């Protein structure tokens, strides 16, 4: 089940380098709210590994966003091979964030100390070197990278670990303990330097509900205990792996995680496929319905932001031969197709974006 948890970090790094209680309801989901408490945004993507298409995508989604997110694994190979974190961040992220600032976007940065493609393992580059986040020298590299990302990019929001509940449940305990220690140590470094940035981790909602491993609901209380520095909580969810249609997602799908808790929450990643893949029956209409249903779930928790990592579908026929095969499960999450043609979900997103923003 590890492949479900996250998936697109290699893809996203490429583009940053290039551009510097279920309740049955009616079959159609409608949006009747007039306000939204949450910012809306994307991480840049394009159908193919092509600079011009990446820019085309950026200029389309920036019209329907008021925030942006950068989600990345630590660039282990590059840093272990000798490049400084300062040089890496300046070369790969600073120009992009400077552009986001010209649009007055609020910026979220999420840094994964573990394996974004396999929650049961260390990062691939570390495994190849027989290294682990459980080791102090590797934790030091992570902490330095986090500190530099914060000090140069100055995001309003900073995530120090991704899908911590899934790592705790799937990976060896040594990896989880390494992630826990690294993130907590990094939070101290950040707080000594930056008193303003909001710190967080994310949890995997579908895993918490037991939907990815056919078990029962798993509380995320341990995540609050193990990461006491969090000012807000990120939520990751791809419910098309668990539900036939968006209307089947319980209205308390997010809110139940926050029982007896009072802190801001946001969607750090998620989506619904518009394609049928194996036993998953995705359609453009279901994807559109999900955008609306997700807004209803966000309203239940007075969310502060929602992010979709891909604005475009992915044309995997044009990708390298070593592209992970499971990427096909996520290739049709975009609001436009591989030729930048709008899908019904784009209109649903736009209608929600037009709501009056009433957040802080």
N, C-alpha and C positions, 0 to 999 in steps of 0.2 A: 504493500500500500504506500510505500514511501514516495512513489512517483507522483502521487496526487498532490502532495503538500505544497510544493512550489516547483517552478519549472523554467522561467524565462530569463534568468539572470545572465547567462552567457550571451543570449540574444541582445539584452539591453546594454551590456557593457560594450558590445560591438558598436552600437549606434551612438553611444556617448563619445566613444573614441572618434567616430566619424564626424560628428557635428560639434565637436568640442562641447404534546398536544396538537397534531396536524388538523387543520380545518379545511374541508373541501369548500371551494368557492366557485363562482362563475368562471367560464372559460376565458373571459377577457378581463384583464386587470386595468383599472382606470385610475387616473391621478386627479384628485379633487382638491388637494392642498394648495394654498396660495403663497405660503412662505416656506423657506428652507433655512435650517440652522447651520448647514454644512457647506463648506467650500467644495468645489468639484474640479477634478483634474485628472491628468494622465502622466504616464512616463512615456517618453517619445518612442515611437516604433515606426516601422515601414514594412511594406510587403516583402521587399528584397533588400539585400545588403548593398545599398546604393545611396550615395550622399544626397543626390537630388531628390530621391523619393523620401528620404528622411526629412529633408527640409520642407517638402510638399506636405507631408503629414503634420509636421510641427505647425505650419501656417494655417492648416485646417482646424486642428484641435484647440489652438490657442484662442480661437474665436468663441469657444464654448467652455472656457475654464477660467477659474480664478485662483488656481493653485497648481503646483507641479510636484512630482515626487521623483527622487532618485533612489533606486533600490539596487544594491550591489553586494556581491560577496567581496571579501578582502582580496585584492589582486596578489595572491600569495607568491606566485612564480616571479612576477615583476619585482616585488619588494625583496624576496629572498635572493634574487639575482643582482641586487645592488642599487636599484633605483630608489631614491628617497621618496617618502610619502609626499613631501612638499612638491617635488617635481611631478609626481604622478597626478596629484589633484589639480595642480595648475594646468597641466597639459590636457587632462581629460574631462574636467568638470567645471572649472572656473568660468570659462567662456559661456558655457551653457547656462549656468546660474546667473551670470551677469545679464544674459539676454532675458531670462525669466524676470529679473528685477525691472527691466524696462517695461514689462507688462504688469508690474505691481503684483505679481503672483506671490503668494505665501509658499514657502518651500519646505517640504519634508525630505529628510535624508534618512535612509534605512540601510544599515550595514550588517551583513550576515556573517557571524564568526564561524558558522557551521557550513553544511553542504546544502545549497539551495535546490539541488536536484535530487537529493537523497537524504532524508532526515535521519536515516539510520547510520550515517557515516560521517567522518571528517570530510572536509573539502577535498576534491579530487587531487589537487596539486599537493596537498599535505600528505595524502595517502601515498602518492608516488614517491615522496621524499622520506617516507616512514616517519612522518611528523604528525602531531596531533594538537588540537586546541587545548588538550589536557596539560600540555607542557608549558612551563613558564616563559620560555623564550618566544614561543609562538603567541602566547597571550600578550607579550610585550609589543610584538609587531602589530597585532590587532589594536591594542590600546593607542599606539602612536598614530595609526591610520585614522582611527575614530577622532582623536584629538585634532589632527590636521584637517580632516574634513569639516569639523565644526569651526575651527579657527579661521580657515580660508573662506569657506562658503557661507558661514554665518546663517545657517537655516533657522527658521523659527521652531522647527520640530526635529528631533533626532531620535531615531530608533536604534537601540544597541543590540538587539537580537530578534530574530524572526521565528515565529511559530514555536515558541518555547515549550508549550504543552506537548506538541508532537515530538519534539526532540527528546523530551523527558520520557515519553511513552515508547518511542521507537528505537532510539540510539542506545549504545552501551552507556552505563552510568558515568564512566570516565569522561565521555564527550559532554554529557549534560553538565557535569560538575565543572568542566573546563569552561563551557559557555557561561555558566552562572558566575564563576569567579571573574572571568574576563570582563563581562558586562558590568558587574558591580564595581570592579576596580576602575573601569573606564568611567563610570558615572562619577566617581570621586574626582578623577582628573578633570572631567568636564566641569563639575560644579565649582572646583577651585578656580577655574578660568572664566566660565560663562555662567552667570547667574540667571540668565533670561531664557535660554533655550528650554523647551519642554521635552523631557525625556520619556521614553516609552520602550516597551517590547510589544511584539504582536503575538496573538494566539490564533490557532487554527480552529475556526468555529465548527466546521463539519466533523473534524476529529473529536472535538469536545462533546458533540452530540452522539458520538459513536457511529456516525454514518460511514466512515471510511474503513472501519474494521469490524462492522457488524456487531458492535457491543452496545452497552448502555451509556447514558450520559456520564461524562467525566467532569467533575468540578475543576475550575481553574484557580481555586483558592491557593494552591501551591505556587502559582505564578506570582500572585501578589506577595506571598511570603518570601519567595526566593529572589524577587527583584523589587525590593522595597522602595527603590528610587523613583519608580514610575509616577509621572504626573498625569499621564493619559495612557490609553490602551488602544493598540492597533488590532484590527480584526481582519483575518484572511478567510475567504469563503468562496468555494466553487460548487454550489449546491446542485448543479446538474449531474454530478456523480451520484447523488442520493435521491433526488426527486424527479418525477416524470415531468412536472410542469411547475412553474414558479408559484402558482396559486396554492400549491401544496406546502410551501414553506410556512411554518408556524409564525404568527406575528411576534412571538416572543423569542424568535431564533437568536437574536442578539441580546435582548434584554435579560434573558434568564441567566446569562453569564455574569451579569452585574448585580445579582441579588445581594442586597445589603451593602452594595458598594456605591460610592458616589464619586465618579471621576469622568472626565471627557473621554469619548471613544470615537474612532474613525475607522473606515475601511481602508486598509493599507494595500490590499490587492483583492481581486475577485472578478467574477463575470459568469456568463452563460453562453455556451456554444450555440451557433446558429446552424451547425452541420450535424448530420447523423454519422456517428462513429461507433462501429460495433453495436453494442446493446444500448448505447446512448442515442436517443432520438431527439436531436436538436433541430429547430426550425427558426427561421427569421422572426416569426411571430412569438415564439416562446422567448427568444432573446429579448425582444421588445417588451414583453410582459414582465420579464425579470427586472429590467431597468425600473419599471414602475413599482413592482413589488419590493424591490430593494429600497426604494425611496420610502415606502411605508414602514419597512423595518427600521430604517434610519430615523424616521420620525418618532418611533417608539422609544428611542434612547437619546433623543436630542443630539444626534451625532454632530461632530464638528467638521468632518470632511469625508469625502468618498473618492477613491482613486481606482481607475482601471488602468492596468499596466500597458495594454495595447489599444491604440486607437484604430489601427488597421488590422485586417486579416493578414496572415503570413502565406506567401507563395512558396511552400516548401520545395517545389520542383526546382526552384532557382537557388536553393541553399546548398552548402557543401555536403559532400557525401557522408561526412562524419556527424551530421546533425542528429541529435538523439531522436530515436523513432517515436518516443512518447510525446514529442512536441506536436504531433498531429492531433492529439487530444485537445490542444489549446490554440490551434491555428485559426479557428473561426470565432474568436472572442471579440474581434474588432467591431466598431460601429460602422465602418466602411469595409468594402471587400478589397481584394488584391489589386483592383483597378481604380480604387478610390470612389467607387459608386456607393451611394448611401444605402444602408440597410434600415429597416423599420426602427431598429433600436436607436438610431441616431436622432430621429424625430422625438422619441420618448425622452432621451437624454436632454435634448434641446428644450423641450417643454418644461422639464424640471429645472433646468438651468435658468429659465425665464422667471421662475418664482422670485419673489422679493427675498433677498438675503437678510436674515434677521439675527445672524450670529454675532459674536464678538469680534 
